[in-house]
Amino acid sequence: IRPWPERFLRAMLARVLPDRALFRWALRLAQVGRPFAGLLPGRLKGMAAMAPARLPAPDPAEKAQVFKAVGERRARVALLAGCAQPVLAPEINAAAIRLLNRMGVEVVTASGSGCCGALPHHLGKADRSHLLAQANIAAWMREIDGEGLDAIIVTASGCGTTVKDYGFVFRESAEWAEPAAKVSALSKDITELLQGLG
């Protein structure tokens, strides 16, 4: 069994990183504590030192909205905004949306979608991971059942792998097996979609 400081740190990371608002708050706190990083214990010292000097502007994909295709619509996709990436590198999703729109793809950021669940899963918090995955599945199923989706696009490879595994993770769940399998089948890395669009 891990020592209690290690368990506490892992529990804290599993709670903070998947929540964009909490993660931003923690980074602001780390910015304040950065000059005192040398006084912090062990891993907290390194984490405070890694905090960015300035937080970037919010990611446009964080709000539930529709980004219309330029010209004739060729496809309609949902984009996973994610959790850590939009806080640390929001330009990735912003660029993906601009590119897809120019290629005739309508991009939806579905209400209720967020962290894919990979971070808590890797920290041993399977229950939290599954709740986050279920929130995404429910959000995307509302879009699938509504105006429909041609794909669910992910710009972070670790998240893409996790979303593609939803069908496997929930294969024995009476409630979640079918919708999870649908979501997994629609999940694509952005490069896969771009290749298909030519």
N, C-alpha and C positions, 0 to 999 in steps of 0.2 A: 504494500500500500504506500502511496506517495506521502511525504511529510505534509503537515497541514499548511505551511506557507505555499507549497506548490499547488495543493488542492484549491486553496483560496484564489491564487492567481489564475488558475485555469477556469474556475467558476466565474471570476470577474471578467475575464476575456470572452468567455462564452456568452455572457450577458451583454457586455458593452459593444463588442465589435459588430454583431448583427443589427444593432439598433443605430441608425445613422445619427439621430439626435444625440443619443448618449455618447457615441463615438466622437462627434464634434465637440461635445462638452469636455470629454476626457482629453482631447487634443489641446483644447484651450487651457485646461488645467496644466497639462504637460508643458505648454509654452511658458506659463508663469513659473513653473518649477524647473525649467531648463537650466537656469544659472546655478541651481542648487543640486543638479543631477549627481554630482560627486558625493553628496551626503546621503543619497538614497541607498537602500539595500539592494544587493544582487541584480536581478533582472530588471527591477524598476529603474535602476540607473541607466541601463542601456535603452530601455523604452523611452524614458524622458529625453535622452540625447537624440533619439530618432525622430522626435516630434518635429513636424515642419515649422519653419520660422513664421510662415504665414499660411493660413488656410485658403484654399482656392474658393472661387464662387460656387454656389450650389449647382448641382447637376440638373439640367432641364428634365432628365428622365425620372427625377424623384417624385414629381407631381403626376397624378393620374391625368392624362390628357391624350389627345390624338394629334399627331404630326402628319398633316396631309401630304399626299404624294404630289410631286410637281408633274403636271401634264396628266396623261391617262394613267389610271391606277393599274399596275401590273400585279400587285400582291398586297395583302394586309397582314402585318405581323405584330406580335407583342414583343416588347423588349424588356428583358430582365434588367432592372436598374442595378440591383445588387445592394451590397451594404458598405464594404470597405472601399471598393473602387470609386464610387461616386463621391466619397468624402475626400479621398486622396488624389484622385485623377479624373475629375468630372469631364475633362475634355475628350475622353475616350467615347463615352456614350453620346456626347454632343456631336462629335465627328461622325459617328455611326448613323445617327439620325439624319444629319445633313446629306450624307452620301446615299443612304437608302431612299430618302425623299427625292433626290435628284434622279434616281434610277426608277422612279415611278412606284415606290413602295410606301404605303401608308403605315406609319409606326404608332402603335398604341402602348402607352404605359398604363397597365391595368390597375385599377383601384384595389388595394389590399395585397399587391405583390411586393416582395422585398427580398430579404436575404434568402438565398437558396437552401441554407441549412448546413453547408459544408463546414463552416468554421466551428459551430458547436459540435458537430459530428466528430471532427478530428480532435476535439478536446474532451471527448468521451461523454458528451451530453446528448444522447440519442433522443430522449423525449423532447427536448427543446428543438433539436434538428427536425424531428418529424412534424412538430407544430408549425414551424416555419415553412416546411415543404407543403403541408396541407393548405396553408394560407395561399401559397402561390397556385397550387392546383385549383382551388376554389375560384381565385381571381381569374385565372386563364379560362376555366370552364365557362364562366359567365360571358367572356368574350367569344369563345367558340360557339356557345349556344345562342349568342346574340347575333352580331354581324359576321361572325366567323373569323378564323385565322388560317393563314396558309403556313405559318411557322411561328415558333417561339424562338427569338434570337437572343443569344448570349454573347457578350464581348469579353468575358473572362473565362479562360479555359477550364479552370478548376470548378467554376460554377456550372459550366456547360456539361462537364462530366457528371456532376451531381444531379442536374435536372434530367439528363438522359437516363439516370438510374432510378428515378422515381417509380417507374413501373415495376422494377425489381424489388425495391424497398417495400412497396405496399401490395405486393402480389398476393398476399394471404389475407388482406383486409377486405371484408365484405363491402364496406362503404367506399374505400379509396382505390381498390385495384383497377377498376375500369377507367375512372377519370385519370388516374396516375399514368396508366398505359397510354392513353390518348395524348397526354402532355408530353411524355417521353418520346412518342413517335413524331411529334411536331417540333421537338427541340433541335436546334441547329446552331452551330457556331456561325458567326456572321460570315466567315469565309466560305462556308458551305452554301449559304444562300447566294452570295455574290457569284460564286461559280455557276450556280444554277441559272442565274439571271443573264449570264454571259457578259 
